[in-house]
Amino acid sequence: MIGTFLDKFLPEDEYKRKRILYFLAETTVLSLVILFGLAFLKSVFKLPLDTEFIFLLTPPIMLAYPYFRYVFSGIEYTDLANKRDYKQSRRKAVLRSLFMGIVFALILLLIKGIPNNWYDGIDLIVLPILFTVFYILFEFISLKKSYNQNKDLLDE
């Protein structure tokens, strides 16, 4: 263990831990390049970019990039070795995604309240559905990548 506050958020598996730290380091470099690039474009080419907009790009980049790298790297499911485990994990992923979609819908309902008109009601229906679809899509991508990666390791 390194002995930093990140230890609380990182997995125990040394390989996963190392890869996630690489992803976080890549995120930092990517964020700095984007920030300095946009600042350069703004000052040199006099682009009408708002400074607050430039700085508000940083948190989404720093949250999204490591997540996508983690999902597409195939390291999430290390114990996935055969077709039966893969199918069982897919069922669990579907249930977990549906549960998260319901939780998202309830939180959205608590925040927005009961809708007064049709347009607000559409938000309460469409946003949780989109959230659930994307959640399950990323779960399936991660599962498939992990399964293929583990299968290749076992075949070697």
MDAnalysis code that builds the backbone (N, CA, C; Angstrom):
import MDAnalysis as mda
import numpy as np

u = mda.Universe.empty(468, n_residues=156, atom_resindex=np.repeat(np.arange(156), 3), trajectory=True)
u.add_TopologyAttr("name", ["N", "CA", "C"] * 156)
u.add_TopologyAttr("resid", np.arange(1, 157))
u.add_TopologyAttr("resname", ["MET", "ILE", "GLY", "THR", "PHE", "LEU", "ASP", "LYS", "PHE", "LEU", "PRO", "GLU", "ASP", "GLU", "TYR", "LYS", "ARG", "LYS", "ARG", "ILE", "LEU", "TYR", "PHE", "LEU", "ALA", "GLU", "THR", "THR", "VAL", "LEU", "SER", "LEU", "VAL", "ILE", "LEU", "PHE", "GLY", "LEU", "ALA", "PHE", "LEU", "LYS", "SER", "VAL", "PHE", "LYS", "LEU", "PRO", "LEU", "ASP", "THR", "GLU", "PHE", "ILE", "PHE", "LEU", "LEU", "THR", "PRO", "PRO", "ILE", "MET", "LEU", "ALA", "TYR", "PRO", "TYR", "PHE", "ARG", "TYR", "VAL", "PHE", "SER", "GLY", "ILE", "GLU", "TYR", "THR", "ASP", "LEU", "ALA", "ASN", "LYS", "ARG", "ASP", "TYR", "LYS", "GLN", "SER", "ARG", "ARG", "LYS", "ALA", "VAL", "LEU", "ARG", "SER", "LEU", "PHE", "MET", "GLY", "ILE", "VAL", "PHE", "ALA", "LEU", "ILE", "LEU", "LEU", "LEU", "ILE", "LYS", "GLY", "ILE", "PRO", "ASN", "ASN", "TRP", "TYR", "ASP", "GLY", "ILE", "ASP", "LEU", "ILE", "VAL", "LEU", "PRO", "ILE", "LEU", "PHE", "THR", "VAL", "PHE", "TYR", "ILE", "LEU", "PHE", "GLU", "PHE", "ILE", "SER", "LEU", "LYS", "LYS", "SER", "TYR", "ASN", "GLN", "ASN", "LYS", "ASP", "LEU", "LEU", "ASP", "GLU"])
u.atoms.positions = np.array([
    [0.829, -1.187, 0.000],
    [0.000, 0.000, 0.000],
    [0.873, 1.250, 0.000],
    [0.392, 2.223, -0.729],
    [1.139, 3.460, -0.878],
    [1.003, 4.332, 0.363],
    [-0.140, 4.352, 0.948],
    [-0.369, 5.146, 2.144],
    [-0.916, 6.527, 1.839],
    [-1.744, 6.654, 0.813],
    [-2.364, 7.929, 0.493],
    [-3.885, 7.788, 0.598],
    [-4.560, 8.894, 0.437],
    [-6.016, 8.854, 0.493],
    [-6.593, 8.045, -0.669],
    [-5.852, 7.875, -1.751],
    [-6.337, 7.086, -2.887],
    [-6.500, 5.615, -2.547],
    [-5.795, 5.143, -1.537],
    [-5.906, 3.738, -1.138],
    [-7.343, 3.356, -0.802],
    [-8.110, 4.302, -0.317],
    [-9.499, 4.032, 0.049],
    [-10.365, 3.760, -1.184],
    [-9.945, 4.293, -2.345],
    [-10.748, 4.193, -3.558],
    [-10.231, 3.160, -4.550],
    [-9.001, 2.728, -4.389],
    [-8.397, 1.797, -5.331],
    [-8.650, 0.351, -4.921],
    [-8.736, -0.550, -5.888],
    [-8.972, -1.962, -5.559],
    [-7.742, -2.603, -4.917],
    [-7.956, -3.730, -4.275],
    [-6.860, -4.462, -3.639],
    [-5.964, -5.156, -4.656],
    [-6.549, -5.583, -5.769],
    [-5.801, -6.263, -6.822],
    [-4.702, -5.334, -7.352],
    [-3.460, -5.786, -7.263],
    [-2.308, -4.948, -7.615],
    [-2.322, -4.544, -9.093],
    [-2.715, -5.461, -9.970],
    [-2.766, -5.158, -11.402],
    [-3.801, -4.071, -11.691],
    [-5.001, -4.235, -11.126],
    [-6.042, -3.223, -11.315],
    [-5.609, -1.880, -10.749],
    [-5.024, -1.927, -9.571],
    [-4.564, -0.713, -8.897],
    [-3.581, 0.042, -9.794],
    [-2.643, -0.675, -10.339],
    [-1.614, -0.062, -11.176],
    [-2.224, 0.525, -12.449],
    [-3.117, -0.222, -13.088],
    [-3.742, 0.266, -14.312],
    [-4.589, 1.510, -14.043],
    [-5.333, 1.523, -12.947],
    [-6.157, 2.688, -12.621],
    [-5.278, 3.905, -12.350],
    [-4.166, 3.709, -11.680],
    [-3.249, 4.828, -11.459],
    [-2.694, 5.359, -12.777],
    [-2.426, 4.468, -13.731],
    [-2.018, 4.909, -15.066],
    [-3.125, 5.725, -15.720],
    [-4.356, 5.253, -15.598],
    [-5.481, 5.978, -16.191],
    [-5.610, 7.374, -15.575],
    [-5.435, 7.459, -14.259],
    [-5.530, 8.759, -13.593],
    [-4.400, 9.690, -14.022],
    [-3.204, 9.139, -14.198],
    [-2.082, 9.948, -14.674],
    [-2.336, 10.422, -16.106],
    [-2.853, 9.540, -16.954],
    [-3.199, 9.933, -18.319],
    [-4.245, 11.035, -18.305],
    [-5.200, 10.931, -17.407],
    [-6.255, 11.929, -17.294],
    [-5.683, 13.294, -16.944],
    [-4.747, 13.314, -16.028],
    [-4.129, 14.574, -15.623],
    [-3.423, 15.224, -16.800],
    [-2.638, 14.440, -17.522],
    [-1.920, 14.976, -18.682],
    [-2.908, 15.448, -19.746],
    [-3.918, 14.636, -20.027],
    [-4.922, 15.000, -21.025],
    [-5.643, 16.291, -20.637],
    [-6.006, 16.425, -19.389],
    [-6.700, 17.634, -18.919],
    [-5.814, 18.865, -19.078],
    [-4.546, 18.722, -18.711],
    [-3.631, 19.854, -18.850],
    [-3.441, 20.241, -20.314],
    [-3.303, 19.253, -21.183],
    [-3.144, 19.543, -22.614],
    [-4.385, 20.259, -23.151],
    [-5.545, 19.776, -22.775],
    [-6.785, 20.406, -23.244],
    [-6.916, 21.824, -22.695],
    [-6.652, 21.996, -21.408],
    [-6.767, 23.334, -20.811],
    [-5.785, 24.319, -21.441],
    [-4.524, 23.912, -21.538],
    [-3.536, 24.810, -22.125],
    [-3.798, 25.020, -23.617],
    [-4.260, 23.976, -24.302],
    [-4.592, 24.116, -25.719],
    [-5.719, 25.099, -25.940],
    [-6.767, 25.005, -25.144],
    [-7.888, 25.940, -25.279],
    [-7.482, 27.354, -24.887],
    [-6.666, 27.477, -23.834],
    [-6.179, 28.802, -23.442],
    [-5.306, 29.401, -24.547],
    [-4.484, 28.566, -25.170],
    [-3.649, 29.024, -26.274],
    [-4.504, 29.470, -27.453],
    [-5.496, 28.657, -27.818],
    [-6.382, 29.019, -28.916],
    [-7.133, 30.311, -28.627],
    [-7.520, 30.476, -27.380],
    [-8.255, 31.679, -27.000],
    [-7.375, 32.915, -27.108],
    [-6.133, 32.808, -26.639],
    [-5.269, 33.989, -26.639],
    [-4.667, 34.281, -28.011],
    [-4.241, 33.264, -28.736],
    [-3.570, 33.490, -30.015],
    [-4.564, 33.780, -31.136],
    [-5.602, 32.955, -31.232],
    [-6.553, 33.106, -32.329],
    [-7.785, 33.910, -31.941],
    [-7.797, 34.422, -30.725],
    [-8.888, 35.261, -30.222],
    [-10.248, 34.589, -30.375],
    [-10.271, 33.280, -30.081],
    [-11.534, 32.558, -30.126],
    [-12.426, 33.016, -28.984],
    [-13.723, 33.101, -29.220],
    [-14.625, 33.572, -28.166],
    [-14.962, 32.473, -27.151],
    [-13.936, 31.933, -26.504],
    [-14.150, 30.906, -25.483],
    [-14.222, 31.563, -24.118],
    [-15.214, 31.178, -23.370],
    [-15.381, 31.699, -22.020],
    [-14.410, 30.979, -21.088],
    [-13.703, 31.718, -20.239],
    [-12.724, 31.129, -19.329],
    [-13.383, 30.135, -18.372],
    [-14.559, 30.459, -17.897],
    [-15.265, 29.550, -17.003],
    [-15.596, 28.238, -17.716],
    [-15.962, 28.332, -18.982],
    [-16.255, 27.139, -19.767],
    [-15.025, 26.246, -19.868],
    [-13.887, 26.871, -20.115],
    [-12.640, 26.106, -20.225],
    [-12.359, 25.365, -18.925],
    [-12.497, 26.047, -17.803],
    [-12.223, 25.407, -16.518],
    [-13.292, 24.400, -16.124],
    [-14.517, 24.613, -16.567],
    [-15.587, 23.659, -16.263],
    [-15.479, 22.379, -17.085],
    [-14.641, 22.372, -18.111],
    [-14.408, 21.150, -18.867],
    [-13.579, 20.136, -18.077],
    [-12.780, 20.602, -17.159],
    [-11.852, 19.727, -16.444],
    [-12.547, 18.623, -15.648],
    [-13.517, 18.909, -14.784],
    [-14.129, 17.810, -14.015],
    [-14.774, 16.720, -14.872],
    [-15.541, 17.063, -15.929],
    [-16.084, 15.964, -16.732],
    [-14.997, 15.122, -17.398],
    [-13.943, 15.756, -17.854],
    [-12.846, 15.009, -18.469],
    [-12.204, 14.096, -17.437],
    [-11.972, 14.626, -16.245],
    [-11.285, 13.847, -15.209],
    [-12.164, 12.739, -14.641],
    [-13.453, 12.814, -14.820],
    [-14.339, 11.728, -14.405],
    [-14.572, 10.725, -15.534],
    [-14.778, 11.228, -16.738],
    [-15.153, 10.356, -17.843],
    [-13.979, 9.549, -18.391],
    [-12.831, 10.161, -18.567],
    [-11.715, 9.467, -19.206],
    [-11.287, 8.206, -18.454],
    [-11.036, 8.274, -17.132],
    [-10.646, 7.027, -16.455],
    [-11.748, 5.981, -16.467],
    [-12.993, 6.420, -16.402],
    [-14.104, 5.464, -16.443],
    [-14.123, 4.723, -17.768],
    [-14.045, 5.453, -18.865],
    [-14.068, 4.809, -20.181],
    [-12.839, 3.929, -20.400],
    [-11.683, 4.382, -19.947],
    [-10.478, 3.562, -20.067],
    [-10.630, 2.269, -19.271],
    [-11.219, 2.364, -18.095],
    [-11.435, 1.191, -17.248],
    [-12.401, 0.216, -17.915],
    [-13.487, 0.740, -18.448],
    [-14.491, -0.108, -19.097],
    [-13.904, -0.796, -20.328],
    [-13.197, -0.036, -21.148],
    [-12.696, -0.585, -22.407],
    [-11.394, -1.366, -22.259],
    [-10.808, -1.377, -21.067],
    [-9.547, -2.104, -20.882],
    [-9.770, -3.587, -20.592],
    [-10.942, -3.957, -20.090],
    [-11.224, -5.361, -19.812],
    [-10.625, -5.862, -18.515],
    [-10.417, -4.981, -17.543],
    [-9.830, -5.420, -16.274],
    [-10.846, -5.479, -15.139],
    [-12.084, -5.157, -15.428],
    [-13.080, -5.090, -14.353],
    [-13.418, -6.472, -13.790],
    [-13.599, -7.449, -14.655],
    [-14.003, -8.786, -14.223],
    [-12.830, -9.751, -14.395],
    [-12.020, -9.860, -13.381],
    [-10.817, -10.699, -13.476],
    [-11.118, -12.180, -13.285],
    [-12.228, -12.510, -12.662],
    [-12.537, -13.916, -12.380],
    [-13.469, -14.544, -13.415],
    [-13.662, -13.908, -14.525],
    [-14.542, -14.374, -15.580],
    [-13.735, -15.260, -16.531],
    [-13.966, -16.574, -16.462],
    [-13.093, -17.486, -17.208],
    [-13.823, -18.395, -18.194],
    [-15.093, -18.699, -17.957],
    [-15.781, -19.610, -18.873],
    [-17.132, -19.031, -19.292],
    [-17.757, -19.695, -20.244],
    [-19.016, -19.213, -20.828],
    [-20.137, -19.144, -19.792],
    [-20.166, -20.100, -18.878],
    [-21.216, -20.117, -17.851],
    [-21.085, -18.890, -16.933],
    [-19.854, -18.610, -16.499],
    [-19.623, -17.427, -15.664],
    [-19.976, -16.143, -16.416],
    [-19.659, -16.128, -17.703],
    [-19.962, -14.959, -18.534],
    [-21.469, -14.714, -18.599],
    [-22.237, -15.772, -18.852],
    [-23.696, -15.633, -18.930],
    [-24.297, -15.228, -17.590],
    [-23.765, -15.795, -16.515],
    [-24.245, -15.434, -15.182],
    [-23.918, -13.967, -14.875],
    [-22.752, -13.521, -15.263],
    [-22.369, -12.124, -15.047],
    [-23.219, -11.179, -15.883],
    [-23.611, -11.607, -17.083],
    [-24.500, -10.783, -17.912],
    [-25.857, -10.596, -17.239],
    [-26.397, -11.680, -16.658],
    [-27.680, -11.567, -15.947],
    [-27.556, -10.607, -14.763],
    [-26.463, -10.736, -14.025],
    [-26.242, -9.834, -12.895],
    [-26.095, -8.388, -13.361],
    [-25.430, -8.202, -14.496],
    [-25.252, -6.855, -15.041],
    [-26.587, -6.240, -15.431],
    [-27.466, -7.045, -16.026],
    [-28.794, -6.546, -16.399],
    [-29.568, -6.139, -15.146],
    [-29.557, -6.990, -14.131],
    [-30.272, -6.671, -12.888],
    [-29.689, -5.433, -12.210],
    [-28.361, -5.360, -12.175],
    [-27.704, -4.201, -11.564],
    [-28.044, -2.931, -12.339],
    [-28.074, -3.006, -13.651],
    [-28.401, -1.846, -14.477],
    [-29.842, -1.396, -14.260],
    [-30.755, -2.359, -14.210],
    [-32.156, -2.012, -13.956],
    [-32.327, -1.382, -12.578],
    [-31.645, -1.950, -11.590],
    [-31.711, -1.392, -10.236],
    [-31.178, 0.043, -10.221],
    [-30.038, 0.261, -10.890],
    [-29.466, 1.610, -10.927],
    [-30.374, 2.576, -11.681],
    [-31.041, 2.094, -12.728],
    [-31.987, 2.932, -13.446],
    [-33.161, 3.345, -12.569],
    [-33.646, 2.419, -11.751],
    [-34.738, 2.727, -10.825],
    [-34.281, 3.730, -9.767],
    [-33.087, 3.514, -9.242],
    [-32.542, 4.454, -8.251],
    [-32.387, 5.834, -8.879],
    [-31.861, 5.883, -10.112],
    [-31.713, 7.157, -10.814],
    [-33.066, 7.835, -10.995],
    [-34.086, 7.063, -11.371],
    [-35.424, 7.622, -11.566],
    [-35.983, 8.174, -10.256],
    [-35.772, 7.458, -9.166],
    [-36.266, 7.926, -7.862],
    [-35.543, 9.195, -7.416],
    [-34.246, 9.237, -7.611],
    [-33.485, 10.440, -7.244],
    [-33.938, 11.620, -8.094],
    [-34.129, 11.379, -9.394],
    [-34.610, 12.431, -10.286],
    [-35.999, 12.914, -9.855],
    [-36.847, 11.997, -9.443],
    [-38.180, 12.362, -8.973],
    [-38.092, 13.195, -7.697],
    [-37.184, 12.814, -6.789],
    [-37.003, 13.589, -5.558],
    [-36.481, 14.989, -5.849],
    [-35.571, 15.109, -6.801],
    [-34.986, 16.409, -7.117],
    [-35.973, 17.298, -7.860],
    [-36.621, 16.750, -8.886],
    [-37.514, 17.548, -9.721],
    [-38.932, 17.641, -9.170],
    [-39.330, 16.662, -8.388],
    [-40.699, 16.641, -7.895],
    [-41.657, 16.050, -8.906],
    [-42.893, 15.981, -8.539],
    [-43.916, 15.431, -9.432],
    [-44.153, 16.439, -10.556],
    [-44.121, 15.972, -11.801],
    [-44.220, 16.909, -12.927],
    [-45.591, 17.566, -13.047],
    [-45.563, 18.834, -13.479],
    [-46.801, 19.593, -13.664],
    [-47.359, 19.442, -15.067],
    [-46.450, 19.174, -16.021],
    [-46.900, 19.089, -17.405],
    [-46.257, 17.890, -18.093],
    [-46.636, 17.702, -19.337],
    [-46.197, 16.552, -20.119],
    [-44.686, 16.572, -20.364],
    [-44.106, 17.750, -20.621],
    [-42.683, 17.845, -20.941],
    [-41.808, 17.447, -19.753],
    [-42.188, 17.858, -18.566],
    [-41.439, 17.452, -17.371],
    [-41.586, 15.955, -17.119],
    [-42.737, 15.418, -17.431],
    [-42.963, 13.984, -17.274],
    [-42.109, 13.159, -18.223],
    [-41.890, 13.691, -19.420],
    [-41.029, 13.003, -20.387],
    [-39.611, 12.917, -19.847],
    [-39.141, 13.983, -19.212],
    [-37.803, 13.963, -18.596],
    [-37.689, 12.843, -17.575],
    [-38.720, 12.683, -16.767],
    [-38.684, 11.659, -15.725],
    [-38.750, 10.242, -16.287],
    [-39.153, 10.117, -17.535],
    [-39.208, 8.796, -18.162],
    [-37.975, 8.550, -19.037],
    [-37.644, 9.505, -19.878],
    [-36.587, 9.317, -20.873],
    [-35.196, 9.286, -20.238],
    [-34.926, 10.189, -19.319],
    [-33.587, 10.232, -18.715],
    [-33.215, 8.931, -17.991],
    [-34.084, 8.367, -17.162],
    [-33.738, 7.077, -16.549],
    [-33.579, 5.946, -17.570],
    [-34.386, 5.979, -18.631],
    [-34.242, 4.943, -19.661],
    [-32.891, 5.077, -20.355],
    [-32.520, 6.298, -20.720],
    [-31.206, 6.510, -21.342],
    [-30.074, 6.116, -20.401],
    [-30.204, 6.497, -19.138],
    [-29.193, 6.134, -18.148],
    [-29.047, 4.616, -18.069],
    [-30.158, 3.920, -18.009],
    [-30.137, 2.454, -17.909],
    [-29.536, 1.822, -19.160],
    [-29.900, 2.332, -20.322],
    [-29.368, 1.782, -21.576],
    [-27.853, 1.968, -21.634],
    [-27.371, 3.166, -21.312],
    [-25.925, 3.398, -21.342],
    [-25.209, 2.594, -20.266],
    [-25.818, 2.479, -19.104],
    [-25.212, 1.705, -18.022],
    [-25.049, 0.243, -18.431],
    [-26.102, -0.316, -19.000],
    [-26.041, -1.720, -19.406],
    [-25.095, -1.903, -20.595],
    [-25.057, -0.926, -21.482],
    [-24.132, -0.990, -22.614],
    [-22.685, -1.041, -22.128],
    [-22.333, -0.173, -21.200],
    [-20.966, -0.160, -20.668],
    [-20.663, -1.422, -19.867],
    [-21.645, -1.943, -19.156],
    [-21.455, -3.194, -18.434],
    [-21.176, -4.339, -19.407],
    [-21.944, -4.402, -20.496],
    [-21.752, -5.463, -21.481],
    [-20.405, -5.336, -22.191],
    [-20.015, -4.123, -22.513],
    [-18.708, -3.916, -23.146],
    [-17.599, -4.377, -22.211],
    [-17.696, -3.979, -20.950],
    [-16.682, -4.370, -19.973],
    [-16.650, -5.883, -19.773],
    [-17.828, -6.484, -19.691],
    [-17.915, -7.937, -19.548],
    [-17.278, -8.652, -20.733],
    [-17.622, -8.217, -21.934],
    [-17.112, -8.869, -23.137],
    [-15.594, -8.716, -23.238],
    [-15.102, -7.519, -22.979],
    [-13.648, -7.294, -23.017],
    [-12.944, -8.151, -21.974],
    [-13.487, -8.193, -20.768],
    [-12.878, -8.990, -19.703],
    [-12.905, -10.471, -20.047],
    [-14.035, -10.929, -20.555],
    [-14.166, -12.342, -20.910],
    [-13.159, -12.735, -21.997],
    [-13.078, -11.920, -23.034],
    [-12.137, -12.205, -24.120],
    [-10.689, -12.158, -23.636],
    [-10.388, -11.180, -22.809],
    [-9.028, -11.051, -22.289],
    [-8.680, -12.248, -21.397],
    [-9.590, -12.624, -20.513],
    [-9.332, -13.777, -19.616],
    [-9.269, -15.082, -20.405],
    [-10.118, -15.225, -21.415],
    [-10.121, -16.412, -22.248],
    [-8.790, -16.525, -22.999],
    [-8.300, -15.405, -23.516],
    [-7.006, -15.416, -24.205],
    [-5.871, -15.776, -23.261],
    [-5.941, -15.297, -22.020],
    [-4.897, -15.629, -21.038],
    [-4.909, -17.106, -20.699],
    [-6.111, -17.687, -20.626],
    [-6.205, -19.120, -20.318],
    [-5.779, -19.991, -21.491],
    [-6.001, -19.493, -22.710],
    [-5.626, -20.267, -23.888],
    [-4.116, -20.322, -24.102],
    [-3.404, -19.329, -23.574],
    [-1.938, -19.277, -23.774],
    [-1.216, -20.297, -22.962],
])
